[in-house]
Amino acid sequence: MVANTAQIDLAGERVGAIYGTAFFAAAEAGGKTAEAIEELESLITDVLSPHPELEQLLANPMITAKDKLETIDRIFGSVATPIVLDFLRVLARKERLGYLRPILAQVQALENQRKNRRQVEVTTATPLNEEMREQLFKQVHDLLSLEPELVAHVDPAMIGGVILKIGDTVYDGSVASELERLRTQMIARGTENIETHHNRDQI
């Protein structure tokens, strides 16, 4: 069962990468990148998520592409923009409507990359208020030259300061880390002094 789930996830990622990249390129070519992405997001969050039966219908391989095309035209024909409507029709003909969520994930990843937008995990000893969040946003933006999306965490064990995590990189500016570095330095110096005295005794 686990292997099957993994295969489905891999298939979703692969299909999402192909069709998400194609949608993003079409949106850019039409000069409506932000609007097209927002519409695709709204399709999922405002239409499919509240109506899972519709999402299941569109993803059902037992329903013909012709029936799905008719459903798309009936529901979205008068409200969707041409780029999104045409994209849904392509997905219907290719039997790929069941991959709308991984497709959207790829589109969002490409948009984040275009805007140099990165998720920044922020850990502090106490919750961030709005002023602290704005200051931190500006500092990260100016220092790292990126558009940060702050995700706040609270760790009461921290003495103070802040820890930032961007991808696999951690920027530790907490007071606890400074104290730990100081403690390590003191231990190192103490060990060095002991070794010096020991060497003098041997001379």
PLY file of the C-alpha trace (Angstrom):
ply
format ascii 1.0
element vertex 203
property float x
property float y
property float z
element edge 202
property int vertex1
property int vertex2
end_header
0.00 0.00 0.00
2.81 2.43 0.83
4.52 1.74 -2.48
1.29 2.48 -4.38
0.88 5.80 -2.54
4.47 6.71 -3.35
3.89 5.89 -7.02
0.78 8.10 -7.07
2.67 10.95 -5.42
5.52 10.63 -7.90
3.07 10.59 -10.80
1.39 13.69 -9.42
4.70 15.51 -9.09
5.70 14.55 -12.62
2.37 15.59 -14.18
2.30 18.72 -12.01
5.77 19.73 -13.17
4.92 19.28 -16.87
1.51 20.93 -16.96
2.27 23.51 -14.27
5.27 24.71 -16.25
3.17 24.85 -19.43
0.43 26.88 -17.70
2.98 29.27 -16.20
4.61 29.82 -19.59
1.23 30.49 -21.22
0.31 32.96 -18.47
3.61 34.80 -18.87
3.22 34.90 -22.65
-0.22 36.44 -22.21
1.11 39.05 -19.79
-1.37 37.96 -17.12
0.77 35.81 -14.85
-0.51 37.00 -11.46
-4.16 37.08 -12.58
-4.01 33.58 -14.11
-2.38 32.10 -11.01
-4.92 33.78 -8.74
-7.76 32.38 -10.86
-6.30 28.87 -10.75
-5.91 29.15 -6.97
-9.50 30.34 -6.65
-10.70 27.43 -8.79
-9.30 25.00 -6.25
-9.91 26.83 -2.96
-13.29 28.39 -3.74
-14.83 25.80 -6.07
-13.27 22.34 -5.77
-12.46 22.30 -2.04
-16.02 23.22 -0.96
-17.44 20.78 -3.56
-15.35 17.57 -3.39
-17.96 15.73 -5.45
-17.10 17.97 -8.42
-13.39 17.35 -7.96
-14.03 13.60 -7.81
-16.15 13.78 -10.95
-13.45 15.62 -12.90
-10.80 13.16 -11.74
-12.89 10.04 -12.36
-11.30 7.99 -15.19
-14.62 6.24 -15.80
-16.20 9.48 -17.03
-15.41 10.29 -20.65
-13.42 13.31 -21.72
-16.47 14.48 -23.69
-18.64 14.53 -20.55
-15.91 16.35 -18.63
-15.58 18.97 -21.36
-19.34 19.54 -21.24
-19.18 19.89 -17.44
-16.30 22.38 -17.68
-18.10 24.49 -20.28
-21.33 24.44 -18.28
-19.72 25.45 -14.97
-16.79 27.61 -16.03
-17.59 28.66 -19.58
-19.09 32.03 -18.66
-16.82 32.89 -15.71
-13.31 31.62 -16.46
-10.79 33.59 -18.48
-9.76 32.09 -21.84
-6.34 30.95 -20.58
-7.78 29.02 -17.63
-10.75 27.66 -19.58
-8.51 26.45 -22.43
-6.15 24.89 -19.90
-8.99 22.97 -18.22
-10.12 21.71 -21.63
-6.61 20.47 -22.41
-6.47 18.68 -19.06
-9.86 17.08 -19.76
-8.78 15.81 -23.18
-5.50 14.48 -21.70
-7.24 12.89 -18.67
-5.20 15.07 -16.29
-7.93 16.91 -14.37
-7.17 14.80 -11.31
-3.78 16.52 -11.01
-4.95 20.11 -10.55
-3.45 20.41 -7.06
0.11 19.33 -7.94
-0.17 21.47 -11.07
-1.02 24.48 -8.91
1.87 23.64 -6.55
4.29 23.77 -9.51
2.80 27.05 -10.73
3.17 28.59 -7.28
6.76 27.35 -7.00
7.62 28.97 -10.34
5.97 32.23 -9.28
7.91 32.22 -5.99
11.10 31.65 -7.94
10.28 34.50 -10.34
9.69 36.90 -7.45
12.59 35.51 -5.39
10.02 34.71 -2.72
11.18 32.28 -0.04
9.56 30.80 3.05
11.44 31.90 6.16
10.80 30.03 9.41
11.22 32.33 12.40
11.65 30.98 15.93
11.49 33.32 18.92
11.00 32.91 22.66
7.72 34.85 22.62
5.11 35.43 19.87
5.87 38.14 17.32
3.63 41.19 17.41
2.80 43.06 14.20
5.57 45.64 14.66
8.21 42.96 15.30
7.01 41.01 12.26
7.27 44.07 10.02
10.77 44.89 11.30
11.91 41.32 10.78
10.40 41.25 7.29
12.33 44.40 6.33
15.60 43.14 7.85
15.43 39.81 6.04
14.39 41.52 2.80
17.27 44.00 2.96
19.98 41.63 4.20
19.22 38.61 2.01
17.67 40.36 -1.00
14.58 38.18 -1.13
10.84 38.44 -0.61
10.28 36.56 2.67
7.13 34.69 3.68
7.47 34.54 7.45
6.28 31.41 9.27
6.48 32.06 13.00
7.28 29.49 15.70
7.59 29.98 19.46
10.19 28.16 21.58
9.96 29.15 25.27
13.28 27.39 25.90
15.04 30.16 23.98
16.48 32.90 26.20
16.02 35.57 23.57
16.94 36.59 20.05
15.72 34.94 16.89
16.51 31.91 14.73
15.83 32.04 11.00
15.62 28.95 8.79
15.56 29.31 5.01
15.56 25.94 3.28
18.47 24.01 4.80
20.27 27.12 6.05
19.89 28.24 9.67
20.75 31.76 10.82
21.03 31.48 14.59
20.94 34.84 16.33
19.57 33.64 19.65
21.10 34.64 23.00
21.33 30.96 23.88
23.58 30.31 20.89
25.82 33.20 21.92
26.09 31.79 25.46
26.88 28.35 24.06
29.65 29.79 21.88
31.04 31.64 24.92
30.91 28.46 27.00
32.72 26.53 24.27
35.40 29.20 24.04
35.90 29.16 27.84
36.21 25.38 27.87
38.69 25.53 24.99
40.78 28.16 26.79
40.68 26.17 30.02
41.86 23.06 28.20
44.62 25.06 26.54
45.79 26.43 29.91
45.84 22.95 31.44
47.88 21.60 28.55
50.30 24.56 28.83
50.87 23.99 32.54
51.25 20.26 31.95
53.87 20.83 29.30
55.77 23.22 31.60
55.83 20.62 34.36
57.32 18.11 31.96
60.18 20.45 30.91
0 1
1 2
2 3
3 4
4 5
5 6
6 7
7 8
8 9
9 10
10 11
11 12
12 13
13 14
14 15
15 16
16 17
17 18
18 19
19 20
20 21
21 22
22 23
23 24
24 25
25 26
26 27
27 28
28 29
29 30
30 31
31 32
32 33
33 34
34 35
35 36
36 37
37 38
38 39
39 40
40 41
41 42
42 43
43 44
44 45
45 46
46 47
47 48
48 49
49 50
50 51
51 52
52 53
53 54
54 55
55 56
56 57
57 58
58 59
59 60
60 61
61 62
62 63
63 64
64 65
65 66
66 67
67 68
68 69
69 70
70 71
71 72
72 73
73 74
74 75
75 76
76 77
77 78
78 79
79 80
80 81
81 82
82 83
83 84
84 85
85 86
86 87
87 88
88 89
89 90
90 91
91 92
92 93
93 94
94 95
95 96
96 97
97 98
98 99
99 100
100 101
101 102
102 103
103 104
104 105
105 106
106 107
107 108
108 109
109 110
110 111
111 112
112 113
113 114
114 115
115 116
116 117
117 118
118 119
119 120
120 121
121 122
122 123
123 124
124 125
125 126
126 127
127 128
128 129
129 130
130 131
131 132
132 133
133 134
134 135
135 136
136 137
137 138
138 139
139 140
140 141
141 142
142 143
143 144
144 145
145 146
146 147
147 148
148 149
149 150
150 151
151 152
152 153
153 154
154 155
155 156
156 157
157 158
158 159
159 160
160 161
161 162
162 163
163 164
164 165
165 166
166 167
167 168
168 169
169 170
170 171
171 172
172 173
173 174
174 175
175 176
176 177
177 178
178 179
179 180
180 181
181 182
182 183
183 184
184 185
185 186
186 187
187 188
188 189
189 190
190 191
191 192
192 193
193 194
194 195
195 196
196 197
197 198
198 199
199 200
200 201
201 202
